[in-house]
Amino acid sequence: MCSQEVVPSPCIGICQIDEAVGWCAGCLRTRSEIGAWLAASNDERRAILTEIERRRELLQS
């Protein structure tokens, strides 16, 4: 990926926060991550995506 390309949102249109864990059921972001996404740098977005992958692995174990 070119460093100039904008990192796309992981939103899949299933926007429902699971109150037990605090993550969106669709994209696995927290409310604060969702709110910060538009203003986040590409590096910040990649950090959120890394955290999403960690959460996905937790859910699968």
PDB file of N, CA, C and O in Angstrom, chain B, residues numbered from 101:
ATOM      1  N   MET B 101       0.844  -1.178   0.000  1.00  0.00           N
ATOM      2  CA  MET B 101       0.000   0.000   0.000  1.00  0.00           C
ATOM      3  C   MET B 101       0.884   1.233   0.000  1.00  0.00           C
ATOM      4  O   MET B 101       1.818   1.335   0.795  1.00  0.00           O
ATOM      5  N   CYS B 102       0.599   2.140  -0.862  1.00  0.00           N
ATOM      6  CA  CYS B 102       1.324   3.410  -0.919  1.00  0.00           C
ATOM      7  C   CYS B 102       1.021   4.207   0.348  1.00  0.00           C
ATOM      8  O   CYS B 102      -0.114   4.219   0.824  1.00  0.00           O
ATOM      9  N   SER B 103       2.040   4.873   0.889  1.00  0.00           N
ATOM     10  CA  SER B 103       1.839   5.616   2.131  1.00  0.00           C
ATOM     11  C   SER B 103       0.848   6.763   1.957  1.00  0.00           C
ATOM     12  O   SER B 103       0.323   7.274   2.946  1.00  0.00           O
ATOM     13  N   GLN B 104       0.581   7.178   0.718  1.00  0.00           N
ATOM     14  CA  GLN B 104      -0.359   8.264   0.456  1.00  0.00           C
ATOM     15  C   GLN B 104      -1.806   7.782   0.416  1.00  0.00           C
ATOM     16  O   GLN B 104      -2.728   8.591   0.517  1.00  0.00           O
ATOM     17  N   GLU B 105      -2.014   6.483   0.270  1.00  0.00           N
ATOM     18  CA  GLU B 105      -3.369   5.950   0.210  1.00  0.00           C
ATOM     19  C   GLU B 105      -4.006   6.006   1.588  1.00  0.00           C
ATOM     20  O   GLU B 105      -3.353   5.739   2.598  1.00  0.00           O
ATOM     21  N   VAL B 106      -5.267   6.350   1.620  1.00  0.00           N
ATOM     22  CA  VAL B 106      -5.997   6.406   2.881  1.00  0.00           C
ATOM     23  C   VAL B 106      -6.383   4.991   3.299  1.00  0.00           C
ATOM     24  O   VAL B 106      -6.916   4.223   2.499  1.00  0.00           O
ATOM     25  N   VAL B 107      -6.112   4.656   4.547  1.00  0.00           N
ATOM     26  CA  VAL B 107      -6.483   3.346   5.084  1.00  0.00           C
ATOM     27  C   VAL B 107      -8.005   3.325   5.214  1.00  0.00           C
ATOM     28  O   VAL B 107      -8.567   4.161   5.921  1.00  0.00           O
ATOM     29  N   PRO B 108      -8.686   2.385   4.545  1.00  0.00           N
ATOM     30  CA  PRO B 108     -10.148   2.372   4.558  1.00  0.00           C
ATOM     31  C   PRO B 108     -10.717   1.914   5.900  1.00  0.00           C
ATOM     32  O   PRO B 108     -10.074   1.184   6.654  1.00  0.00           O
ATOM     33  N   SER B 109     -11.920   2.357   6.169  1.00  0.00           N
ATOM     34  CA  SER B 109     -12.624   1.990   7.387  1.00  0.00           C
ATOM     35  C   SER B 109     -12.957   0.494   7.374  1.00  0.00           C
ATOM     36  O   SER B 109     -13.283  -0.059   6.323  1.00  0.00           O
ATOM     37  N   PRO B 110     -12.877  -0.156   8.528  1.00  0.00           N
ATOM     38  CA  PRO B 110     -13.252  -1.569   8.605  1.00  0.00           C
ATOM     39  C   PRO B 110     -14.761  -1.777   8.767  1.00  0.00           C
ATOM     40  O   PRO B 110     -15.215  -2.913   8.907  1.00  0.00           O
ATOM     41  N   CYS B 111     -15.535  -0.696   8.748  1.00  0.00           N
ATOM     42  CA  CYS B 111     -16.986  -0.784   8.941  1.00  0.00           C
ATOM     43  C   CYS B 111     -17.609  -1.687   7.882  1.00  0.00           C
ATOM     44  O   CYS B 111     -17.313  -1.564   6.693  1.00  0.00           O
ATOM     45  N   ILE B 112     -18.482  -2.604   8.332  1.00  0.00           N
ATOM     46  CA  ILE B 112     -19.190  -3.479   7.393  1.00  0.00           C
ATOM     47  C   ILE B 112     -20.697  -3.254   7.457  1.00  0.00           C
ATOM     48  O   ILE B 112     -21.476  -4.053   6.937  1.00  0.00           O
ATOM     49  N   GLY B 113     -21.101  -2.159   8.098  1.00  0.00           N
ATOM     50  CA  GLY B 113     -22.510  -1.801   8.125  1.00  0.00           C
ATOM     51  C   GLY B 113     -23.333  -2.505   9.186  1.00  0.00           C
ATOM     52  O   GLY B 113     -24.559  -2.395   9.187  1.00  0.00           O
ATOM     53  N   ILE B 114     -22.687  -3.222  10.085  1.00  0.00           N
ATOM     54  CA  ILE B 114     -23.380  -3.842  11.215  1.00  0.00           C
ATOM     55  C   ILE B 114     -22.956  -3.039  12.432  1.00  0.00           C
ATOM     56  O   ILE B 114     -21.991  -3.386  13.112  1.00  0.00           O
ATOM     57  N   CYS B 115     -23.681  -1.969  12.701  1.00  0.00           N
ATOM     58  CA  CYS B 115     -23.263  -0.999  13.707  1.00  0.00           C
ATOM     59  C   CYS B 115     -24.054  -1.201  14.993  1.00  0.00           C
ATOM     60  O   CYS B 115     -25.098  -0.585  15.207  1.00  0.00           O
ATOM     61  N   GLN B 116     -23.531  -2.075  15.838  1.00  0.00           N
ATOM     62  CA  GLN B 116     -24.187  -2.368  17.104  1.00  0.00           C
ATOM     63  C   GLN B 116     -23.105  -2.657  18.134  1.00  0.00           C
ATOM     64  O   GLN B 116     -22.330  -3.600  17.979  1.00  0.00           O
ATOM     65  N   ILE B 117     -23.054  -1.846  19.183  1.00  0.00           N
ATOM     66  CA  ILE B 117     -22.052  -2.034  20.224  1.00  0.00           C
ATOM     67  C   ILE B 117     -22.486  -3.146  21.154  1.00  0.00           C
ATOM     68  O   ILE B 117     -23.595  -3.127  21.689  1.00  0.00           O
ATOM     69  N   ASP B 118     -21.606  -4.116  21.344  1.00  0.00           N
ATOM     70  CA  ASP B 118     -21.814  -5.183  22.322  1.00  0.00           C
ATOM     71  C   ASP B 118     -21.387  -4.612  23.669  1.00  0.00           C
ATOM     72  O   ASP B 118     -20.195  -4.438  23.920  1.00  0.00           O
ATOM     73  N   GLU B 119     -22.337  -4.324  24.520  1.00  0.00           N
ATOM     74  CA  GLU B 119     -22.051  -3.671  25.795  1.00  0.00           C
ATOM     75  C   GLU B 119     -21.176  -4.530  26.704  1.00  0.00           C
ATOM     76  O   GLU B 119     -20.477  -3.993  27.563  1.00  0.00           O
ATOM     77  N   ALA B 120     -21.201  -5.832  26.536  1.00  0.00           N
ATOM     78  CA  ALA B 120     -20.392  -6.719  27.382  1.00  0.00           C
ATOM     79  C   ALA B 120     -18.897  -6.509  27.159  1.00  0.00           C
ATOM     80  O   ALA B 120     -18.109  -6.577  28.103  1.00  0.00           O
ATOM     81  N   VAL B 121     -18.510  -6.255  25.919  1.00  0.00           N
ATOM     82  CA  VAL B 121     -17.085  -6.074  25.605  1.00  0.00           C
ATOM     83  C   VAL B 121     -16.754  -4.656  25.163  1.00  0.00           C
ATOM     84  O   VAL B 121     -15.591  -4.252  25.191  1.00  0.00           O
ATOM     85  N   GLY B 122     -17.778  -3.891  24.753  1.00  0.00           N
ATOM     86  CA  GLY B 122     -17.552  -2.512  24.321  1.00  0.00           C
ATOM     87  C   GLY B 122     -17.092  -2.369  22.897  1.00  0.00           C
ATOM     88  O   GLY B 122     -16.566  -1.322  22.517  1.00  0.00           O
ATOM     89  N   TRP B 123     -17.278  -3.396  22.101  1.00  0.00           N
ATOM     90  CA  TRP B 123     -16.855  -3.379  20.698  1.00  0.00           C
ATOM     91  C   TRP B 123     -18.069  -3.436  19.783  1.00  0.00           C
ATOM     92  O   TRP B 123     -19.104  -4.000  20.138  1.00  0.00           O
ATOM     93  N   CYS B 124     -17.931  -2.848  18.608  1.00  0.00           N
ATOM     94  CA  CYS B 124     -18.966  -2.969  17.589  1.00  0.00           C
ATOM     95  C   CYS B 124     -19.026  -4.419  17.120  1.00  0.00           C
ATOM     96  O   CYS B 124     -17.992  -5.044  16.881  1.00  0.00           O
ATOM     97  N   ALA B 125     -20.225  -4.946  16.991  1.00  0.00           N
ATOM     98  CA  ALA B 125     -20.397  -6.329  16.542  1.00  0.00           C
ATOM     99  C   ALA B 125     -19.925  -6.523  15.102  1.00  0.00           C
ATOM    100  O   ALA B 125     -19.568  -7.635  14.713  1.00  0.00           O
ATOM    101  N   GLY B 126     -19.920  -5.462  14.315  1.00  0.00           N
ATOM    102  CA  GLY B 126     -19.507  -5.577  12.919  1.00  0.00           C
ATOM    103  C   GLY B 126     -18.017  -5.422  12.704  1.00  0.00           C
ATOM    104  O   GLY B 126     -17.377  -6.285  12.104  1.00  0.00           O
ATOM    105  N   CYS B 127     -17.457  -4.313  13.197  1.00  0.00           N
ATOM    106  CA  CYS B 127     -16.056  -4.002  12.877  1.00  0.00           C
ATOM    107  C   CYS B 127     -15.096  -4.218  14.043  1.00  0.00           C
ATOM    108  O   CYS B 127     -13.880  -4.140  13.866  1.00  0.00           O
ATOM    109  N   LEU B 128     -15.631  -4.487  15.228  1.00  0.00           N
ATOM    110  CA  LEU B 128     -14.839  -4.746  16.443  1.00  0.00           C
ATOM    111  C   LEU B 128     -14.092  -3.523  16.962  1.00  0.00           C
ATOM    112  O   LEU B 128     -13.144  -3.661  17.735  1.00  0.00           O
ATOM    113  N   ARG B 129     -14.508  -2.324  16.544  1.00  0.00           N
ATOM    114  CA  ARG B 129     -13.911  -1.118  17.098  1.00  0.00           C
ATOM    115  C   ARG B 129     -14.702  -0.669  18.321  1.00  0.00           C
ATOM    116  O   ARG B 129     -15.880  -0.996  18.466  1.00  0.00           O
ATOM    117  N   THR B 130     -14.041   0.085  19.199  1.00  0.00           N
ATOM    118  CA  THR B 130     -14.723   0.696  20.324  1.00  0.00           C
ATOM    119  C   THR B 130     -15.413   1.974  19.849  1.00  0.00           C
ATOM    120  O   THR B 130     -15.163   2.454  18.743  1.00  0.00           O
ATOM    121  N   ARG B 131     -16.272   2.508  20.687  1.00  0.00           N
ATOM    122  CA  ARG B 131     -16.920   3.784  20.336  1.00  0.00           C
ATOM    123  C   ARG B 131     -15.878   4.874  20.089  1.00  0.00           C
ATOM    124  O   ARG B 131     -16.000   5.652  19.144  1.00  0.00           O
ATOM    125  N   SER B 132     -14.866   4.927  20.931  1.00  0.00           N
ATOM    126  CA  SER B 132     -13.852   5.979  20.763  1.00  0.00           C
ATOM    127  C   SER B 132     -13.056   5.782  19.474  1.00  0.00           C
ATOM    128  O   SER B 132     -12.704   6.762  18.818  1.00  0.00           O
ATOM    129  N   GLU B 133     -12.768   4.537  19.102  1.00  0.00           N
ATOM    130  CA  GLU B 133     -12.057   4.280  17.844  1.00  0.00           C
ATOM    131  C   GLU B 133     -12.913   4.667  16.647  1.00  0.00           C
ATOM    132  O   GLU B 133     -12.409   5.221  15.670  1.00  0.00           O
ATOM    133  N   ILE B 134     -14.202   4.378  16.724  1.00  0.00           N
ATOM    134  CA  ILE B 134     -15.115   4.755  15.640  1.00  0.00           C
ATOM    135  C   ILE B 134     -15.163   6.271  15.516  1.00  0.00           C
ATOM    136  O   ILE B 134     -15.077   6.812  14.413  1.00  0.00           O
ATOM    137  N   GLY B 135     -15.301   6.954  16.646  1.00  0.00           N
ATOM    138  CA  GLY B 135     -15.383   8.410  16.648  1.00  0.00           C
ATOM    139  C   GLY B 135     -14.117   9.089  16.166  1.00  0.00           C
ATOM    140  O   GLY B 135     -14.173  10.156  15.554  1.00  0.00           O
ATOM    141  N   ALA B 136     -12.979   8.478  16.437  1.00  0.00           N
ATOM    142  CA  ALA B 136     -11.691   9.067  16.068  1.00  0.00           C
ATOM    143  C   ALA B 136     -11.262   8.744  14.639  1.00  0.00           C
ATOM    144  O   ALA B 136     -10.327   9.358  14.126  1.00  0.00           O
ATOM    145  N   TRP B 137     -11.918   7.808  14.001  1.00  0.00           N
ATOM    146  CA  TRP B 137     -11.455   7.284  12.716  1.00  0.00           C
ATOM    147  C   TRP B 137     -11.239   8.373  11.661  1.00  0.00           C
ATOM    148  O   TRP B 137     -10.189   8.399  11.019  1.00  0.00           O
ATOM    149  N   LEU B 138     -12.195   9.256  11.473  1.00  0.00           N
ATOM    150  CA  LEU B 138     -12.082  10.242  10.391  1.00  0.00           C
ATOM    151  C   LEU B 138     -10.876  11.157  10.550  1.00  0.00           C
ATOM    152  O   LEU B 138     -10.258  11.542   9.558  1.00  0.00           O
ATOM    153  N   ALA B 139     -10.537  11.505  11.773  1.00  0.00           N
ATOM    154  CA  ALA B 139      -9.406  12.405  12.012  1.00  0.00           C
ATOM    155  C   ALA B 139      -8.091  11.658  12.213  1.00  0.00           C
ATOM    156  O   ALA B 139      -7.038  12.288  12.315  1.00  0.00           O
ATOM    157  N   ALA B 140      -8.131  10.343  12.270  1.00  0.00           N
ATOM    158  CA  ALA B 140      -6.934   9.549  12.548  1.00  0.00           C
ATOM    159  C   ALA B 140      -5.984   9.542  11.353  1.00  0.00           C
ATOM    160  O   ALA B 140      -6.408   9.546  10.197  1.00  0.00           O
ATOM    161  N   SER B 141      -4.695   9.532  11.663  1.00  0.00           N
ATOM    162  CA  SER B 141      -3.686   9.393  10.610  1.00  0.00           C
ATOM    163  C   SER B 141      -3.692   7.946  10.125  1.00  0.00           C
ATOM    164  O   SER B 141      -4.288   7.074  10.757  1.00  0.00           O
ATOM    165  N   ASN B 142      -3.029   7.699   9.007  1.00  0.00           N
ATOM    166  CA  ASN B 142      -2.931   6.324   8.519  1.00  0.00           C
ATOM    167  C   ASN B 142      -2.241   5.422   9.533  1.00  0.00           C
ATOM    168  O   ASN B 142      -2.633   4.266   9.696  1.00  0.00           O
ATOM    169  N   ASP B 143      -1.220   5.933  10.218  1.00  0.00           N
ATOM    170  CA  ASP B 143      -0.549   5.129  11.242  1.00  0.00           C
ATOM    171  C   ASP B 143      -1.499   4.788  12.382  1.00  0.00           C
ATOM    172  O   ASP B 143      -1.505   3.658  12.869  1.00  0.00           O
ATOM    173  N   GLU B 144      -2.297   5.751  12.807  1.00  0.00           N
ATOM    174  CA  GLU B 144      -3.283   5.498  13.863  1.00  0.00           C
ATOM    175  C   GLU B 144      -4.329   4.499  13.394  1.00  0.00           C
ATOM    176  O   GLU B 144      -4.748   3.631  14.160  1.00  0.00           O
ATOM    177  N   ARG B 145      -4.748   4.613  12.156  1.00  0.00           N
ATOM    178  CA  ARG B 145      -5.729   3.668  11.606  1.00  0.00           C
ATOM    179  C   ARG B 145      -5.142   2.261  11.542  1.00  0.00           C
ATOM    180  O   ARG B 145      -5.828   1.290  11.861  1.00  0.00           O
ATOM    181  N   ARG B 146      -3.901   2.145  11.140  1.00  0.00           N
ATOM    182  CA  ARG B 146      -3.271   0.819  11.093  1.00  0.00           C
ATOM    183  C   ARG B 146      -3.152   0.229  12.496  1.00  0.00           C
ATOM    184  O   ARG B 146      -3.291  -0.982  12.669  1.00  0.00           O
ATOM    185  N   ALA B 147      -2.898   1.063  13.491  1.00  0.00           N
ATOM    186  CA  ALA B 147      -2.833   0.587  14.872  1.00  0.00           C
ATOM    187  C   ALA B 147      -4.198   0.064  15.323  1.00  0.00           C
ATOM    188  O   ALA B 147      -4.279  -0.954  16.011  1.00  0.00           O
ATOM    189  N   ILE B 148      -5.258   0.754  14.939  1.00  0.00           N
ATOM    190  CA  ILE B 148      -6.611   0.284  15.259  1.00  0.00           C
ATOM    191  C   ILE B 148      -6.882  -1.034  14.560  1.00  0.00           C
ATOM    192  O   ILE B 148      -7.449  -1.943  15.166  1.00  0.00           O
ATOM    193  N   LEU B 149      -6.492  -1.159  13.306  1.00  0.00           N
ATOM    194  CA  LEU B 149      -6.703  -2.411  12.573  1.00  0.00           C
ATOM    195  C   LEU B 149      -5.939  -3.569  13.218  1.00  0.00           C
ATOM    196  O   LEU B 149      -6.429  -4.698  13.248  1.00  0.00           O
ATOM    197  N   THR B 150      -4.750  -3.291  13.727  1.00  0.00           N
ATOM    198  CA  THR B 150      -3.978  -4.318  14.430  1.00  0.00           C
ATOM    199  C   THR B 150      -4.721  -4.759  15.689  1.00  0.00           C
ATOM    200  O   THR B 150      -4.783  -5.949  15.998  1.00  0.00           O
ATOM    201  N   GLU B 151      -5.277  -3.801  16.402  1.00  0.00           N
ATOM    202  CA  GLU B 151      -6.049  -4.124  17.613  1.00  0.00           C
ATOM    203  C   GLU B 151      -7.304  -4.926  17.260  1.00  0.00           C
ATOM    204  O   GLU B 151      -7.685  -5.838  17.994  1.00  0.00           O
ATOM    205  N   ILE B 152      -7.940  -4.591  16.150  1.00  0.00           N
ATOM    206  CA  ILE B 152      -9.111  -5.346  15.696  1.00  0.00           C
ATOM    207  C   ILE B 152      -8.734  -6.800  15.441  1.00  0.00           C
ATOM    208  O   ILE B 152      -9.482  -7.705  15.812  1.00  0.00           O
ATOM    209  N   GLU B 153      -7.595  -7.034  14.818  1.00  0.00           N
ATOM    210  CA  GLU B 153      -7.150  -8.410  14.558  1.00  0.00           C
ATOM    211  C   GLU B 153      -6.925  -9.165  15.865  1.00  0.00           C
ATOM    212  O   GLU B 153      -7.263 -10.344  15.966  1.00  0.00           O
ATOM    213  N   ARG B 154      -6.354  -8.488  16.871  1.00  0.00           N
ATOM    214  CA  ARG B 154      -6.159  -9.119  18.173  1.00  0.00           C
ATOM    215  C   ARG B 154      -7.509  -9.495  18.785  1.00  0.00           C
ATOM    216  O   ARG B 154      -7.661 -10.581  19.343  1.00  0.00           O
ATOM    217  N   ARG B 155      -8.471  -8.607  18.679  1.00  0.00           N
ATOM    218  CA  ARG B 155      -9.812  -8.886  19.208  1.00  0.00           C
ATOM    219  C   ARG B 155     -10.453 -10.048  18.478  1.00  0.00           C
ATOM    220  O   ARG B 155     -11.092 -10.902  19.092  1.00  0.00           O
ATOM    221  N   ARG B 156     -10.282 -10.078  17.164  1.00  0.00           N
ATOM    222  CA  ARG B 156     -10.866 -11.165  16.358  1.00  0.00           C
ATOM    223  C   ARG B 156     -10.273 -12.512  16.819  1.00  0.00           C
ATOM    224  O   ARG B 156     -10.995 -13.501  16.944  1.00  0.00           O
ATOM    225  N   GLU B 157      -8.969 -12.537  17.066  1.00  0.00           N
ATOM    226  CA  GLU B 157      -8.328 -13.760  17.537  1.00  0.00           C
ATOM    227  C   GLU B 157      -8.863 -14.166  18.914  1.00  0.00           C
ATOM    228  O   GLU B 157      -9.065 -15.352  19.174  1.00  0.00           O
ATOM    229  N   LEU B 158      -9.092 -13.193  19.790  1.00  0.00           N
ATOM    230  CA  LEU B 158      -9.671 -13.489  21.107  1.00  0.00           C
ATOM    231  C   LEU B 158     -11.046 -14.127  20.979  1.00  0.00           C
ATOM    232  O   LEU B 158     -11.374 -15.070  21.699  1.00  0.00           O
ATOM    233  N   LEU B 159     -11.845 -13.605  20.057  1.00  0.00           N
ATOM    234  CA  LEU B 159     -13.192 -14.132  19.865  1.00  0.00           C
ATOM    235  C   LEU B 159     -13.186 -15.544  19.293  1.00  0.00           C
ATOM    236  O   LEU B 159     -14.101 -16.323  19.558  1.00  0.00           O
ATOM    237  N   GLN B 160     -12.176 -15.875  18.520  1.00  0.00           N
ATOM    238  CA  GLN B 160     -12.096 -17.196  17.890  1.00  0.00           C
ATOM    239  C   GLN B 160     -11.505 -18.249  18.800  1.00  0.00           C
ATOM    240  O   GLN B 160     -11.618 -19.442  18.517  1.00  0.00           O
ATOM    241  N   SER B 161     -10.869 -17.828  19.902  1.00  0.00           N
ATOM    242  CA  SER B 161     -10.237 -18.812  20.795  1.00  0.00           C
ATOM    243  C   SER B 161     -11.192 -19.303  21.858  1.00  0.00           C
ATOM    244  O   SER B 161     -10.820 -20.132  22.688  1.00  0.00           O
TER     245      SER B 161
END
